């Protein structure tokens, strides 16, 4: 059978399973729509949370970042894993006891203010929309390669699928769908890694292969030394050394970590279990399931780095592997024969006097002639796909590829069986769709429950509330699809990092101080959230869309890490304004105190219409 048939079989079966689960588990009440009825087991919720957490940025883009930048990509590993620990220790048990399943719900009641609730809804919309943009981009990249279509078409196909099972099943349907998606992801990530580890290092454990010896073609050299040698020979820095400044590395890692602890779609997952004891068990299971992927990603990234260079560098285009031409046809890879020798050459900035390795002038992405252009403008003399860009002749690098395709390309480069490649494709799609569905649910919930039900129209019935949520899902997904086609950054992990920065600068300080400080009041919370998120959004927009250059970075901090500075601003403004204004009412202070007392129940304001009631630890 051909690769396409294998792909259709594996992905068709997985899609059929997802849709069947969504249909049979569809929500019939607001409690099932928002929190799956609160009856999910810790084991199943651990899988679902891991699937929700392991987005396209983790599954597709993180290993690509490791492949390209080596040590510098550890910011994603440290930030995201450390942040989850922070979330489960400092946030989830107390929020679960408070009994409010959405962040705006907690903010509105803890800070006794509709304005605070409204600002929290606004922040949730910005965070979730930015995050979904990255997921939609990931969906587009996978479908583009899978079906040989443009990324734009892939985004639209993926958006339609997400809307169907997220809007139909709500949290109940999403939870059990994500259990299935985690299983697909875990197998599709680890099995190719095992195959490639055996081929390159003669070790079936990828992690041990990474720190073991490179043994391909009779060689025996420490694998990391092999990667370093390949990099330096081609003009790249050592793979195990970093180029980011310490300040920038710290800020990015901290923003990812604190942003994780403020992500609304992960927090709400812990309201699907029965009690706080189940929350703790669920968190342990989640960390275990996440570790399967996160401990494998550095090995996959390093293996793909070696495979890419050994398979393509100095290879004549006529003898290039078929998979390269497949990726070239979908625009995921491109080759410009700068020296007209018919060979593909891949070099780093160290081989250039201009200190860059741009294939095209200005570091642009590939652009292509119109499909109906004359044949002479579409195919070169070697059969390569021609481009409309002007080549950058100041450096010898001829190979362009998107960072986000490294995971998908790795099994092709390693010559793995067709069924393994098809399994990986199913996992890539599962990763993007699982997080997109969770984010979409949280965003629609914020609008239907926290905005419409709690502020605009308090007399909404359950049925009307769910209908508003589904309508909000459709609108949000349409906007997300647009930005998936026209993303803030073509690199998925970078787009997702912006969402974490927004969460760090808005929700993290507000939640943390709301849980641990009785003195922080509504004036402080509203001021802090607004200052933090406005500063962070302004910085990101200026440098991503308005022409800001790296020379203008504040203390050398890139937009990925500026959320940490926004978080500090939030903390300072919140506390200063709270000290300058009257303290919260006594009943609010008492409520905060009771959150920390084991065995007590917290009666939050508005508990009569909460999706989940307060409970003791």
C-alpha positions as CSV (number, residue, x, y, z in Angstrom):
1,X,0.0,0.0,0.0
2,X,1.1,3.6,-0.6
3,X,1.9,6.0,2.2
4,X,-1.3,8.0,1.4
5,X,-3.5,4.9,2.0
6,X,-1.8,4.2,5.3
7,X,-2.3,7.8,6.3
8,X,-6.0,7.8,5.4
9,X,-6.5,4.5,7.3
10,X,-4.8,5.7,10.5
11,X,-6.3,9.2,10.5
12,X,-9.7,8.0,9.4
13,X,-9.9,5.5,12.2
14,X,-8.8,8.0,14.8
15,X,-11.2,10.7,13.6
16,X,-14.0,8.1,13.6
17,X,-13.2,7.3,17.2
18,X,-13.1,11.0,18.3
19,X,-16.4,11.8,16.6
20,X,-18.1,8.7,18.0
21,X,-16.9,9.6,21.6
22,X,-18.1,13.2,21.1
23,X,-21.5,12.1,19.9
24,X,-22.1,9.4,22.6
25,X,-20.8,11.8,25.4
26,X,-22.5,14.9,24.3
27,X,-23.5,17.3,27.1
28,X,-27.1,17.6,28.2
29,X,-26.7,20.3,30.9
30,X,-24.4,23.2,31.7
31,X,-22.7,21.2,34.4
32,X,-21.8,18.5,31.8
33,X,-20.9,21.2,29.2
34,X,-18.5,23.1,31.6
35,X,-17.1,20.4,33.9
36,X,-18.2,17.0,32.5
37,X,-20.5,16.6,35.5
38,X,-17.6,16.4,37.9
39,X,-17.4,12.6,37.7
40,X,-14.3,11.9,35.7
41,X,-11.8,9.5,37.3
42,X,-8.3,10.9,38.3
43,X,-6.6,8.4,35.8
44,X,-8.8,9.4,32.9
45,X,-8.6,13.1,33.8
46,X,-4.8,12.8,34.0
47,X,-4.7,11.6,30.4
48,X,-7.2,14.2,29.2
49,X,-5.2,17.0,30.9
50,X,-2.0,15.8,29.4
51,X,-3.6,15.7,26.0
52,X,-5.0,19.2,26.6
53,X,-1.6,20.4,27.7
54,X,0.4,18.8,24.9
55,X,-0.6,21.1,22.1
56,X,0.8,21.4,18.6
57,X,3.5,23.6,20.1
58,X,4.6,20.7,22.3
59,X,4.1,17.8,19.9
60,X,5.1,19.4,16.6
61,X,7.1,22.5,17.4
62,X,9.1,21.9,20.5
63,X,11.2,19.1,19.0
64,X,11.6,21.3,16.0
65,X,13.0,24.0,18.3
66,X,15.4,21.5,19.8
67,X,16.5,20.4,16.4
68,X,17.3,24.0,15.2
69,X,18.5,25.7,18.4
70,X,19.7,22.9,20.7
71,X,20.2,24.1,24.2
72,X,18.3,27.3,23.8
73,X,15.1,25.3,23.2
74,X,15.3,24.1,26.8
75,X,13.4,27.2,27.7
76,X,10.2,25.4,26.5
77,X,11.0,22.2,28.4
78,X,11.8,24.0,31.6
79,X,9.1,26.6,31.4
80,X,6.2,24.3,30.5
81,X,7.0,21.4,32.9
82,X,8.0,23.7,35.8
83,X,4.8,25.7,35.3
84,X,2.7,22.7,35.6
85,X,4.2,21.9,39.0
86,X,3.6,25.5,40.0
87,X,0.0,25.2,38.9
88,X,-0.7,22.0,40.8
89,X,1.0,23.2,44.0
90,X,0.0,26.8,44.3
91,X,-3.3,27.1,42.3
92,X,-5.4,24.1,41.7
93,X,-6.2,22.7,45.2
94,X,-7.3,26.2,46.4
95,X,-9.3,27.1,43.3
96,X,-10.9,23.7,43.3
97,X,-12.0,24.2,47.0
98,X,-13.3,27.7,46.1
99,X,-15.6,25.9,43.7
100,X,-15.5,28.1,40.6
101,X,-14.7,26.3,37.4
102,X,-13.6,29.3,35.3
103,X,-11.0,31.9,36.0
104,X,-13.4,34.8,35.4
105,X,-15.8,33.2,37.8
106,X,-13.2,33.1,40.5
107,X,-12.1,36.6,39.8
108,X,-15.6,38.0,39.8
109,X,-16.5,36.4,43.2
110,X,-13.1,36.8,45.0
111,X,-12.9,40.4,44.0
112,X,-16.7,41.0,44.4
113,X,-17.0,43.0,41.2
114,X,-18.7,42.6,37.8
115,X,-16.0,44.9,36.4
116,X,-13.3,42.5,37.6
117,X,-15.2,39.6,36.1
118,X,-15.5,41.5,32.8
119,X,-11.8,42.4,32.7
120,X,-11.0,38.7,33.4
121,X,-13.3,37.6,30.5
122,X,-11.4,40.1,28.2
123,X,-8.1,38.6,29.3
124,X,-9.3,35.1,28.8
125,X,-10.4,35.9,25.3
126,X,-7.0,37.4,24.4
127,X,-5.1,34.4,25.9
128,X,-7.3,31.7,24.4
129,X,-7.5,33.3,21.0
130,X,-3.7,33.7,20.8
131,X,-3.2,30.1,21.9
132,X,-5.8,28.8,19.4
133,X,-4.0,30.6,16.6
134,X,-1.0,28.5,17.2
135,X,-3.1,25.3,17.2
136,X,-4.8,26.2,14.0
137,X,-1.5,26.8,12.4
138,X,-0.4,23.4,13.5
139,X,-3.5,21.8,12.1
140,X,-2.9,23.6,8.8
141,X,0.8,22.4,8.6
142,X,-0.2,18.8,9.2
143,X,-3.2,18.7,6.8
144,X,-1.1,20.5,4.2
145,X,1.5,17.8,4.2
146,X,-0.9,15.0,4.6
147,X,-3.2,15.9,1.7
148,X,-0.9,17.9,-0.4
149,X,-3.0,21.0,0.0
150,X,-2.2,24.6,1.0
151,X,-1.9,25.5,4.7
152,X,-4.9,27.8,4.4
153,X,-7.1,24.9,3.3
154,X,-5.7,22.7,6.0
155,X,-6.6,25.2,8.7
156,X,-10.2,25.4,7.4
157,X,-10.5,21.6,7.5
158,X,-9.2,21.3,11.0
159,X,-11.4,24.2,12.3
160,X,-14.5,22.4,11.0
161,X,-13.6,19.2,12.8
162,X,-12.8,21.0,16.1
163,X,-16.1,22.9,16.0
164,X,-18.0,19.7,15.5
165,X,-16.8,17.7,18.5
166,X,-16.1,20.6,20.8
167,X,-19.4,22.3,20.2
168,X,-21.4,19.1,20.4
169,X,-19.9,17.4,23.4
170,X,-18.8,20.2,25.6
171,X,-16.3,19.3,28.4
172,X,-17.9,15.9,28.8
173,X,-17.3,15.0,25.1
174,X,-13.9,16.7,25.0
175,X,-12.6,14.8,28.1
176,X,-13.2,11.3,26.8
177,X,-12.1,12.4,23.3
178,X,-8.8,13.7,24.8
179,X,-8.2,10.3,26.6
180,X,-8.2,8.7,23.2
181,X,-6.1,11.5,21.7
182,X,-3.5,11.1,24.4
183,X,-3.1,7.4,23.7
184,X,-2.7,8.2,20.0
185,X,-0.1,10.9,20.8
186,X,1.9,8.8,23.2
187,X,2.3,5.9,20.8
188,X,2.9,8.1,17.7
189,X,5.6,10.1,19.5
190,X,7.6,7.3,21.2
191,X,7.4,4.5,18.5
192,X,9.2,6.6,15.8
193,X,11.7,7.7,18.4
194,X,12.5,4.1,19.3
195,X,13.0,3.1,15.7
196,X,15.4,6.1,15.0
197,X,17.3,5.6,18.3
198,X,18.1,2.0,17.3
199,X,19.2,3.1,13.8
200,X,21.5,6.0,15.0
201,X,22.7,4.8,18.4
202,X,21.9,1.1,18.5
203,X,19.9,1.8,21.7
204,X,16.1,1.2,21.9
205,X,15.6,3.8,24.7
206,X,15.7,7.2,22.9
207,X,16.9,9.1,26.1
208,X,19.8,6.7,26.6
209,X,20.6,7.0,22.9
210,X,20.8,10.8,23.3
211,X,23.5,10.5,26.0
212,X,25.1,7.4,24.4
213,X,27.1,6.8,21.2
214,X,26.4,7.5,17.6
215,X,26.9,4.2,15.9
216,X,25.6,4.6,12.3
217,X,27.9,3.3,9.6
218,X,30.3,1.7,12.0
219,X,31.1,5.0,13.8
220,X,31.3,5.2,17.6
221,X,31.4,8.7,19.0
222,X,29.3,10.3,21.8
223,X,26.1,11.3,20.1
224,X,26.1,14.9,21.4
225,X,29.7,15.3,20.3
226,X,28.6,14.1,16.8
227,X,25.8,16.8,16.8
228,X,28.3,19.5,17.9
229,X,30.8,18.5,15.2
230,X,28.2,18.6,12.5
231,X,27.0,22.0,13.6
232,X,30.4,23.7,13.9
233,X,31.5,22.2,10.5
234,X,28.6,23.9,8.8
235,X,28.9,27.3,10.5
236,X,26.4,26.8,13.3
237,X,27.2,27.3,17.0
238,X,27.7,24.2,19.2
239,X,24.5,22.3,19.7
240,X,24.9,22.1,23.4
241,X,25.7,25.8,23.9
242,X,23.2,28.6,23.9
243,X,23.1,31.9,22.1
244,X,20.3,33.6,24.1
245,X,21.3,36.0,26.8
246,X,20.9,34.9,30.4
247,X,18.3,37.7,31.0
248,X,16.3,36.8,28.0
249,X,16.5,33.0,28.7
250,X,15.3,33.6,32.3
251,X,12.4,35.9,31.3
252,X,11.2,33.5,28.6
253,X,11.4,30.5,30.9
254,X,9.7,32.4,33.8
255,X,6.9,33.7,31.5
256,X,6.2,30.2,30.2
257,X,6.2,28.9,33.8
258,X,4.0,31.5,35.3
259,X,1.8,31.6,32.2
260,X,1.2,27.9,32.6
261,X,-0.1,28.4,36.2
262,X,-2.6,31.0,34.8
263,X,-3.9,29.1,31.8
264,X,-7.7,28.9,32.1
265,X,-8.1,25.7,29.9
266,X,-5.8,23.7,32.1
267,X,-7.3,25.0,35.4
268,X,-10.8,24.0,34.4
269,X,-9.8,20.4,33.8
270,X,-9.4,19.8,37.5
271,X,-13.0,20.6,38.1
272,X,-14.0,17.5,36.2
273,X,-13.0,15.2,39.1
274,X,-15.1,14.6,42.2
275,X,-13.1,16.3,45.0
276,X,-9.7,17.9,46.0
277,X,-8.2,14.5,46.8
278,X,-9.0,13.4,43.3
279,X,-7.4,16.7,42.0
280,X,-4.1,15.7,43.6
281,X,-4.2,12.2,42.2
282,X,-5.2,13.6,38.8
283,X,-2.2,16.0,38.9
284,X,0.2,13.1,39.6
285,X,-1.2,11.1,36.7
286,X,-0.9,14.1,34.4
287,X,2.7,14.7,35.2
288,X,3.5,11.1,34.6
289,X,1.7,11.2,31.2
290,X,3.3,14.5,30.2
291,X,6.8,13.1,31.0
292,X,6.4,10.4,28.3
293,X,6.4,13.2,25.7
294,X,8.7,15.8,27.3
295,X,11.5,13.3,28.1
296,X,11.4,12.1,24.5
297,X,11.3,15.5,22.8
298,X,15.1,16.3,23.2
299,X,16.0,13.0,21.7
300,X,13.7,13.4,18.7
301,X,15.0,16.9,18.1
302,X,18.6,15.8,18.2
303,X,18.0,12.8,16.0
304,X,16.2,14.9,13.4
305,X,19.1,17.4,13.4
306,X,21.5,14.6,12.5
307,X,19.2,13.0,9.9
308,X,18.5,16.3,8.2
309,X,22.1,17.2,7.6
310,X,23.3,13.7,6.7
311,X,20.5,13.1,4.3
312,X,20.4,16.5,2.5
313,X,23.7,18.4,2.8
314,X,25.8,18.2,-0.3
315,X,23.3,15.9,-2.0
316,X,22.5,16.5,-5.6
317,X,18.9,17.5,-6.2
318,X,18.5,14.7,-8.7
319,X,19.4,12.2,-6.0
320,X,17.5,13.9,-3.2
321,X,15.1,11.6,-1.3
322,X,11.5,11.5,-2.5
323,X,10.3,12.8,0.8
324,X,12.2,16.1,0.3
325,X,10.4,16.7,-2.9
326,X,7.1,15.9,-1.2
327,X,7.8,18.6,1.4
328,X,9.0,20.9,-1.3
329,X,5.7,20.6,-3.2
330,X,3.7,21.7,-0.2
331,X,6.0,24.6,0.6
332,X,7.4,23.2,3.8
333,X,10.9,22.9,2.3
334,X,12.6,24.9,-0.4
335,X,15.9,24.9,-2.3
336,X,17.6,27.7,-4.2
337,X,20.7,26.7,-6.2
338,X,22.8,29.8,-5.4
339,X,26.1,28.4,-6.8
340,X,24.4,26.5,-9.7
341,X,26.1,23.2,-8.9
342,X,22.9,21.2,-8.6
343,X,23.6,20.2,-5.0
344,X,21.6,21.0,-1.8
345,X,23.8,22.9,0.6
346,X,22.9,23.7,4.2
347,X,25.2,26.2,6.1
348,X,25.0,28.3,9.2
349,X,25.7,32.0,9.9
350,X,29.3,31.2,10.6
351,X,29.9,30.6,6.9
352,X,28.7,34.1,5.9
353,X,30.3,37.5,6.2
354,X,26.8,38.9,6.9
355,X,26.4,36.7,9.9
356,X,23.1,35.1,8.7
357,X,22.1,32.1,6.7
358,X,19.0,33.5,5.1
359,X,18.0,31.7,1.9
360,X,15.9,34.7,0.8
361,X,16.5,38.4,1.0
362,X,15.3,39.8,4.4
363,X,15.0,36.3,5.9
364,X,11.5,36.0,4.2
365,X,9.6,32.8,3.9
366,X,9.3,31.2,0.4
367,X,6.9,32.8,-2.1
368,X,5.8,31.1,-5.2
369,X,4.6,32.1,-8.7
370,X,0.9,31.8,-9.4
371,X,-0.3,28.2,-10.2
372,X,-1.2,29.3,-13.8
373,X,2.2,30.9,-14.5
374,X,4.2,29.6,-17.5
375,X,5.9,26.3,-16.9
376,X,9.4,27.9,-17.1
377,X,8.5,29.9,-14.0
378,X,7.4,26.8,-12.0
379,X,10.1,24.2,-12.6
380,X,13.9,24.8,-12.7
381,X,16.5,23.0,-14.8
382,X,16.9,20.3,-12.1
383,X,13.2,19.8,-11.7
384,X,13.1,21.9,-8.5
385,X,10.1,24.1,-7.6
386,X,11.0,27.6,-8.5
387,X,10.3,30.6,-6.1
388,X,9.3,34.2,-6.6
389,X,11.7,35.4,-3.8
390,X,15.0,37.0,-4.5
391,X,17.9,34.8,-3.2
392,X,20.2,36.2,-0.5
393,X,23.6,35.8,-2.1
394,X,25.5,37.1,0.9
395,X,25.7,33.6,2.3
396,X,26.0,30.1,0.9
397,X,23.0,28.5,2.6
398,X,20.5,27.1,0.0
399,X,18.1,25.1,2.1
400,X,15.0,26.5,3.8
401,X,12.5,24.5,5.9
402,X,9.9,25.3,8.5
403,X,10.9,24.5,12.1
404,X,7.5,23.0,12.7
405,X,7.9,20.1,10.2
406,X,10.9,18.4,11.9
407,X,8.8,16.0,13.8
408,X,6.8,15.0,10.7
409,X,9.9,14.8,8.5
410,X,12.0,12.7,11.0
411,X,10.4,9.3,10.2
412,X,10.8,10.0,6.5
413,X,14.4,10.9,7.0
414,X,15.0,7.8,9.1
415,X,13.4,5.6,6.4
416,X,10.8,4.2,8.9
417,X,7.9,1.9,7.9
418,X,4.9,3.5,6.3
419,X,2.6,2.5,9.2
420,X,4.9,4.3,11.6
421,X,4.7,7.5,9.5
422,X,0.9,7.2,9.3
423,X,0.8,6.8,13.1
424,X,2.9,9.9,13.6
425,X,0.6,11.9,11.3
426,X,-2.4,10.8,13.4
427,X,-0.6,11.9,16.6
428,X,0.3,15.3,15.1
429,X,-3.4,16.0,14.3
430,X,-4.5,14.7,17.7
431,X,-2.1,17.1,19.5
432,X,-3.4,20.2,17.6
433,X,-7.0,19.3,17.8
434,X,-7.1,18.3,21.5
435,X,-5.8,21.6,22.8
436,X,-7.8,23.6,20.3
437,X,-11.0,22.0,21.5
438,X,-10.1,22.6,25.2
439,X,-9.3,26.3,24.5
440,X,-12.4,26.7,22.4
441,X,-14.5,25.4,25.3
442,X,-13.0,27.8,27.8
443,X,-13.3,30.7,25.6
444,X,-17.0,30.0,24.8
445,X,-17.6,29.4,28.5
446,X,-16.1,32.7,29.4
447,X,-18.5,34.4,27.0
448,X,-21.7,32.5,27.7
449,X,-21.4,31.9,31.5
450,X,-19.1,34.7,32.8
451,X,-20.2,37.5,30.4
452,X,-23.8,36.7,29.4
453,X,-25.1,34.8,32.4
454,X,-23.3,36.7,35.2
455,X,-23.2,40.2,33.7
456,X,-25.4,40.9,30.7
457,X,-28.4,38.6,31.1
458,X,-28.7,36.9,34.5
459,X,-32.0,35.2,33.7
460,X,-30.6,32.9,31.0
461,X,-31.8,29.3,31.1
462,X,-29.4,26.4,30.9
463,X,-30.4,25.7,27.3
464,X,-29.9,29.3,26.2
465,X,-26.5,29.5,28.0
466,X,-25.3,26.4,26.1
467,X,-26.5,27.8,22.8
468,X,-24.6,31.1,23.5
469,X,-21.5,29.0,24.2
470,X,-21.9,27.1,20.9
471,X,-22.4,30.4,19.0
472,X,-19.3,31.9,20.7
473,X,-17.4,28.7,19.7
474,X,-18.2,29.3,16.1
475,X,-17.2,32.9,16.0
476,X,-14.0,32.3,18.0
477,X,-13.0,29.5,15.7
478,X,-13.6,31.6,12.6
479,X,-11.3,34.3,14.0
480,X,-8.7,31.7,15.1
481,X,-8.8,30.1,11.6
482,X,-8.1,33.5,10.1
483,X,-5.1,34.0,12.3
484,X,-4.0,30.4,11.8
485,X,-3.7,31.3,8.1
486,X,-2.1,34.7,8.9
487,X,-0.3,34.0,12.2
488,X,1.6,36.4,14.5
489,X,4.6,34.1,13.9
490,X,5.0,31.2,11.5
491,X,6.7,29.3,14.3
492,X,4.0,27.6,16.3
493,X,5.9,27.5,19.6
494,X,6.5,31.2,19.4
495,X,2.9,32.1,18.8
496,X,1.9,29.9,21.8
497,X,4.6,31.5,23.9
498,X,2.8,34.8,23.4
499,X,-0.3,33.3,24.9
500,X,1.7,32.2,28.0
501,X,3.1,35.7,28.3
502,X,-0.4,37.1,28.3
503,X,-1.5,34.6,31.0
504,X,1.5,35.4,33.1
505,X,0.9,39.1,32.9
506,X,-2.8,39.0,33.7
507,X,-4.1,35.9,35.5
508,X,-1.1,34.6,37.4
509,X,-0.7,37.5,39.9
510,X,-4.4,38.0,40.2
511,X,-5.0,34.3,41.1
512,X,-2.0,34.0,43.4
513,X,-2.8,37.1,45.4
514,X,-6.5,36.3,45.4
515,X,-5.7,33.0,47.0
516,X,-2.9,34.0,49.5
517,X,-3.6,37.7,50.3
518,X,-6.7,38.9,52.2
519,X,-5.6,42.6,51.6
520,X,-5.8,42.7,47.8
521,X,-9.1,44.3,46.7
522,X,-11.1,44.7,43.5
523,X,-9.5,48.1,42.6
524,X,-6.0,46.5,42.8
525,X,-7.0,43.4,40.8
526,X,-8.6,45.4,38.0
527,X,-5.7,47.8,37.8
528,X,-3.1,45.1,37.9
529,X,-4.7,42.9,35.2
530,X,-5.2,45.9,32.8
531,X,-1.7,47.2,33.3
532,X,-0.1,43.8,32.9
533,X,-1.9,42.6,29.8
534,X,-2.0,46.0,28.0
535,X,1.8,46.4,28.5
536,X,2.4,42.8,27.2
537,X,0.1,43.0,24.2
538,X,1.5,46.4,23.2
539,X,5.1,45.1,23.3
540,X,4.2,42.0,21.3
541,X,2.2,43.9,18.7
542,X,4.9,46.6,18.3
543,X,7.7,44.0,17.6
544,X,5.6,41.5,15.6
545,X,3.4,43.8,13.5
546,X,4.7,47.4,13.7
547,X,8.3,47.1,12.6
548,X,10.1,47.1,15.9
549,X,13.6,45.7,15.7
550,X,15.7,43.7,18.1
551,X,17.9,46.8,18.9
552,X,14.8,48.3,20.6
553,X,14.1,45.3,23.0
554,X,13.7,46.3,26.6
555,X,16.8,44.9,28.4
556,X,17.2,42.6,25.4
557,X,14.0,40.7,26.2
558,X,12.2,39.3,23.2
559,X,8.4,39.3,22.9
560,X,8.3,35.7,24.0
561,X,9.6,36.7,27.4
562,X,8.1,40.1,28.0
563,X,5.1,38.5,29.8
564,X,7.5,38.2,32.8
565,X,7.9,41.9,32.9
566,X,4.2,42.4,32.5
567,X,3.7,40.0,35.5
568,X,6.0,42.1,37.7
569,X,4.0,45.2,36.7
570,X,0.8,43.5,37.6
571,X,2.1,42.5,41.0
572,X,3.4,46.0,41.8
573,X,0.3,47.8,40.6
574,X,-2.2,45.4,42.2
575,X,-0.5,45.6,45.6
576,X,0.1,49.4,45.5
577,X,-3.5,50.2,44.5
578,X,-4.9,47.8,47.1
579,X,-2.9,49.5,49.8
580,X,-4.1,52.9,48.7
581,X,-7.8,51.9,48.7
582,X,-10.1,50.3,51.3
583,X,-9.6,46.6,52.1
584,X,-12.0,44.0,50.9
585,X,-15.2,43.4,52.9
586,X,-14.8,41.1,56.0
587,X,-16.8,38.3,54.4
588,X,-14.3,38.2,51.5
589,X,-11.4,38.2,53.9
590,X,-13.0,35.3,55.8
591,X,-13.6,33.4,52.6
592,X,-9.9,33.7,51.6
593,X,-8.9,32.5,55.1
594,X,-11.2,29.5,54.8
595,X,-9.6,28.3,51.6
596,X,-6.5,27.4,53.5
597,X,-8.2,25.5,56.3
598,X,-8.4,21.7,55.8
599,X,-11.8,20.1,56.1
600,X,-13.9,23.3,55.7
601,X,-16.3,24.2,52.9
602,X,-16.1,27.6,51.2
603,X,-19.3,29.3,50.4
604,X,-18.4,31.6,47.6
605,X,-20.5,34.5,46.4
606,X,-23.0,33.3,43.8
607,X,-22.6,29.6,44.6
608,X,-26.2,28.9,43.9
609,X,-25.5,28.9,40.2
610,X,-21.9,27.7,40.1
611,X,-21.2,24.7,38.0
612,X,-19.4,23.0,40.9
613,X,-19.8,23.8,44.6
614,X,-17.2,24.5,47.2
615,X,-15.8,21.6,49.2
616,X,-13.3,20.7,51.8
617,X,-9.7,19.6,51.2
